[in-house]
Amino acid sequence: AYAYRQAAAAYAEARVALPEGAAKDRLGELERLFAVEWLARNSGDLLAAGRLSGDQVEALARDAEDLIAAVAAHAPQLADSFALPEALLADWPIAGPDYADAYDDPEGPWNTGAAEAR
């Protein structure tokens, strides 16, 4: 719980420091998604303690899906914002344009058990 609170505070602090605009909007969406998913994971305890109503618990899944859609709409820009060097991701099939073909490879370590040897 402490780590989640620290992460939530970091989101809020970073968002407040940004000027109005797309970056602030994207960070706000990520912040809300982080909070909604935490609430969803803990909704049973929160409901039992009277901190959430049944209607609120039922709305969490819909709210999470809406936020996932909002974040996904900007996924390429979010990924680019990390400014990871291409060389770092070069050996990771999922980072390439034909990642689906790479994971369909019957000789890939994920299909042969070789991945467990790493």
N, C-alpha and C positions, 0 to 999 in steps of 0.2 A: 504494500500500500504506500509505503514511503517513497519508493522508486517511482510509482505512478504519479504521486503528488509532485515530485520533483520534475518529472517530464512535463506534466500539465503546466507547471509554473514556468518552465523553459519555453513552452509554446506561447504562453500568454506574454511573457516578457519580450520574446522575439517579435511577436505580432504588433505589440504596442510600439516598438522601436521603428517599425516600417512606416514609410509615408503611404498615404492612400493610393491604391492602385491594385493592379493584378497580383503582384507578389503578396501583398497583405491579404487579399481575398483568398488566394490559394492556401496560405498558411492558416487562415481562419477555418477553411474547410477541413484541412488536416487536423487542426486542433479539435474541432467539433467531432470529427470521426473518431479520434482517439478517445474522447470523453464518452461518446455514445457506445462505443464498443466496450469500454470498461464498465459502464453502467449495465450493458446487456449481460456481460459475464457475471456480474454481481447482483443481477435483478432479483433473484430469489431471496437473497439475504435482505436486500433493500425493501422488498415487498413485505417480508415477514416482520421487519422492524418498523413498518409504517412509513418509510421514507419515500416510497413510490406507490402510486395507485395501480390497480390492475390495468386501467386504460393506458397509463404511462408505460407499463411493462410491455403491453401489446404493441404500442407505437414504436418501441425501440428498434425492432427488426426493419420496419418500413423506413424509419429515419436513417438507419445505418445504410440501407440500400440506396436511398436518395443521395447520401453523402458519398458513398462509393462511386456512384454514377458521376457526381460532380467532380470528384478527384480524378477518376479515370478519363474524363474528357480532356484533362490537361496532363495526362501521364507523360507524354514525350517531353513537354517543357519542364516538368518536375524532374525527370531523369536527367535532362541536360543541365539543370541548375546545380547538380552535384559536381559538374565539371570533372568527371572521372576520365583519366587518360585512356584512349582506346586500347593501348597496350595492356592495361590492367584487365580488361574484359576480353581480350583476344582469344583466350583459351576456354571461354565459357560459351558453350553453344547457344544458350538462351539469349546472349547479347547480340547474336548475329541476325541478319534479315531472314535467314532460312532455318530458324531454330526448330520449328516443328519437324522439319525433315531430319534434323540431327537427332532429335529425341525419338524418332521412329526407327532409328538405326538398330537393327536386331543385334549387332555386334557391339553396341555401346555398353560401357561399364555398368550403366543403370539397368541393363537387361541381362547381363551375364553374371552379375554378382561381383565383378571386379571393383565396383565402387566401394564395397564394404571393406576391401583390402587396404584402402587408402588410409 
